[in-house]
């Protein structure tokens, strides 16, 4: 391994700025979307979104296996 290769392209990791993200959501999809867009417009570099369990596992909210689980976890 060559010197510095463990940190990837662009130089040593110590020279890169930290990435700060807010793990967030709001009461409605519309409110969440507005929050994400506002944060991105102010310089946030990425999103960390808290989804409910059916969404995390790839089920539509009306799927039989999602019954009773929609909105229970996540933000």
LUMLO-959710 format. One record per residue (C-alpha): residue number from 0; residue in one letter; x, y, z. Coordinates in steps of 0.02 Angstrom, whole numbers. Each point is the difference from the previous one (the first is absolute). Layout:
BEGIN
<atom><num>NUM</num><residuo>A</residuo><x>X</x><y>Y</y><z>Z</z></atom>
...
//
This chain:
BEGIN
<atom><num>0</num><residuo>X</residuo><x>0</x><y>0</y><z>0</z></atom>
<atom><num>1</num><residuo>X</residuo><x>70</x><y>169</y><z>-45</z></atom>
<atom><num>2</num><residuo>X</residuo><x>17</x><y>140</y><z>126</z></atom>
<atom><num>3</num><residuo>X</residuo><x>-165</x><y>88</y><z>29</z></atom>
<atom><num>4</num><residuo>X</residuo><x>-103</x><y>-124</y><z>-101</z></atom>
<atom><num>5</num><residuo>X</residuo><x>-102</x><y>-52</y><z>152</z></atom>
<atom><num>6</num><residuo>X</residuo><x>-85</x><y>169</y><z>4</z></atom>
<atom><num>7</num><residuo>X</residuo><x>-63</x><y>-8</y><z>-179</z></atom>
<atom><num>8</num><residuo>X</residuo><x>11</x><y>129</y><z>-138</z></atom>
<atom><num>9</num><residuo>X</residuo><x>26</x><y>181</y><z>44</z></atom>
<atom><num>10</num><residuo>X</residuo><x>126</x><y>-14</y><z>139</z></atom>
<atom><num>11</num><residuo>X</residuo><x>0</x><y>-52</y><z>181</z></atom>
<atom><num>12</num><residuo>X</residuo><x>-166</x><y>-14</y><z>89</z></atom>
<atom><num>13</num><residuo>X</residuo><x>64</x><y>119</y><z>135</z></atom>
<atom><num>14</num><residuo>X</residuo><x>-1</x><y>140</y><z>-129</z></atom>
<atom><num>15</num><residuo>X</residuo><x>-183</x><y>-24</y><z>-47</z></atom>
<atom><num>16</num><residuo>X</residuo><x>-139</x><y>95</y><z>90</z></atom>
<atom><num>17</num><residuo>X</residuo><x>-122</x><y>-95</y><z>107</z></atom>
<atom><num>18</num><residuo>X</residuo><x>-172</x><y>-32</y><z>-71</z></atom>
<atom><num>19</num><residuo>X</residuo><x>-142</x><y>52</y><z>114</z></atom>
<atom><num>20</num><residuo>X</residuo><x>-175</x><y>-62</y><z>-33</z></atom>
<atom><num>21</num><residuo>X</residuo><x>-162</x><y>13</y><z>94</z></atom>
<atom><num>22</num><residuo>X</residuo><x>-96</x><y>-163</y><z>21</z></atom>
<atom><num>23</num><residuo>X</residuo><x>-169</x><y>77</y><z>-21</z></atom>
<atom><num>24</num><residuo>X</residuo><x>-177</x><y>0</y><z>-60</z></atom>
<atom><num>25</num><residuo>X</residuo><x>-159</x><y>96</y><z>36</z></atom>
<atom><num>26</num><residuo>X</residuo><x>-184</x><y>-27</y><z>28</z></atom>
<atom><num>27</num><residuo>X</residuo><x>-43</x><y>-16</y><z>-184</z></atom>
<atom><num>28</num><residuo>X</residuo><x>90</x><y>-42</y><z>-161</z></atom>
<atom><num>29</num><residuo>X</residuo><x>-24</x><y>179</y><z>-59</z></atom>
<atom><num>30</num><residuo>X</residuo><x>75</x><y>73</y><z>160</z></atom>
<atom><num>31</num><residuo>X</residuo><x>146</x><y>-122</y><z>-9</z></atom>
<atom><num>32</num><residuo>X</residuo><x>33</x><y>45</y><z>-182</z></atom>
<atom><num>33</num><residuo>X</residuo><x>2</x><y>185</y><z>44</z></atom>
<atom><num>34</num><residuo>X</residuo><x>122</x><y>-32</y><z>143</z></atom>
<atom><num>35</num><residuo>X</residuo><x>117</x><y>-102</y><z>-111</z></atom>
<atom><num>36</num><residuo>X</residuo><x>-3</x><y>129</y><z>-139</z></atom>
<atom><num>37</num><residuo>X</residuo><x>33</x><y>143</y><z>122</z></atom>
<atom><num>38</num><residuo>X</residuo><x>146</x><y>-91</y><z>80</z></atom>
<atom><num>39</num><residuo>X</residuo><x>76</x><y>-44</y><z>-169</z></atom>
<atom><num>40</num><residuo>X</residuo><x>-17</x><y>180</y><z>-60</z></atom>
<atom><num>41</num><residuo>X</residuo><x>96</x><y>54</y><z>157</z></atom>
<atom><num>42</num><residuo>X</residuo><x>146</x><y>-114</y><z>-39</z></atom>
<atom><num>43</num><residuo>X</residuo><x>-47</x><y>-169</y><z>74</z></atom>
<atom><num>44</num><residuo>X</residuo><x>92</x><y>-128</y><z>-106</z></atom>
<atom><num>45</num><residuo>X</residuo><x>-114</x><y>-150</y><z>17</z></atom>
<atom><num>46</num><residuo>X</residuo><x>-157</x><y>-70</y><z>79</z></atom>
<atom><num>47</num><residuo>X</residuo><x>-23</x><y>-130</y><z>136</z></atom>
<atom><num>48</num><residuo>X</residuo><x>-184</x><y>-42</y><z>-4</z></atom>
<atom><num>49</num><residuo>X</residuo><x>-91</x><y>-106</y><z>129</z></atom>
<atom><num>50</num><residuo>X</residuo><x>-122</x><y>-113</y><z>-93</z></atom>
<atom><num>51</num><residuo>X</residuo><x>-131</x><y>-113</y><z>78</z></atom>
<atom><num>52</num><residuo>X</residuo><x>31</x><y>-188</y><z>-2</z></atom>
<atom><num>53</num><residuo>X</residuo><x>-106</x><y>-45</y><z>-153</z></atom>
<atom><num>54</num><residuo>X</residuo><x>91</x><y>132</y><z>-102</z></atom>
<atom><num>55</num><residuo>X</residuo><x>170</x><y>-61</y><z>61</z></atom>
<atom><num>56</num><residuo>X</residuo><x>-43</x><y>-178</y><z>-53</z></atom>
<atom><num>57</num><residuo>X</residuo><x>-74</x><y>49</y><z>-168</z></atom>
<atom><num>58</num><residuo>X</residuo><x>-186</x><y>-23</y><z>32</z></atom>
<atom><num>59</num><residuo>X</residuo><x>-134</x><y>120</y><z>-59</z></atom>
<atom><num>60</num><residuo>X</residuo><x>-105</x><y>71</y><z>141</z></atom>
<atom><num>61</num><residuo>X</residuo><x>-153</x><y>-96</y><z>-61</z></atom>
<atom><num>62</num><residuo>X</residuo><x>89</x><y>-170</y><z>-8</z></atom>
<atom><num>63</num><residuo>X</residuo><x>-73</x><y>-133</y><z>115</z></atom>
<atom><num>64</num><residuo>X</residuo><x>168</x><y>-21</y><z>91</z></atom>
<atom><num>65</num><residuo>X</residuo><x>5</x><y>187</y><z>37</z></atom>
<atom><num>66</num><residuo>X</residuo><x>-168</x><y>-1</y><z>90</z></atom>
<atom><num>67</num><residuo>X</residuo><x>19</x><y>78</y><z>172</z></atom>
<atom><num>68</num><residuo>X</residuo><x>181</x><y>49</y><z>-29</z></atom>
<atom><num>69</num><residuo>X</residuo><x>-13</x><y>159</y><z>-104</z></atom>
<atom><num>70</num><residuo>X</residuo><x>61</x><y>150</y><z>98</z></atom>
<atom><num>71</num><residuo>X</residuo><x>48</x><y>-96</y><z>158</z></atom>
<atom><num>72</num><residuo>X</residuo><x>186</x><y>31</y><z>-13</z></atom>
<atom><num>73</num><residuo>X</residuo><x>103</x><y>132</y><z>-88</z></atom>
<atom><num>74</num><residuo>X</residuo><x>-35</x><y>184</y><z>8</z></atom>
//
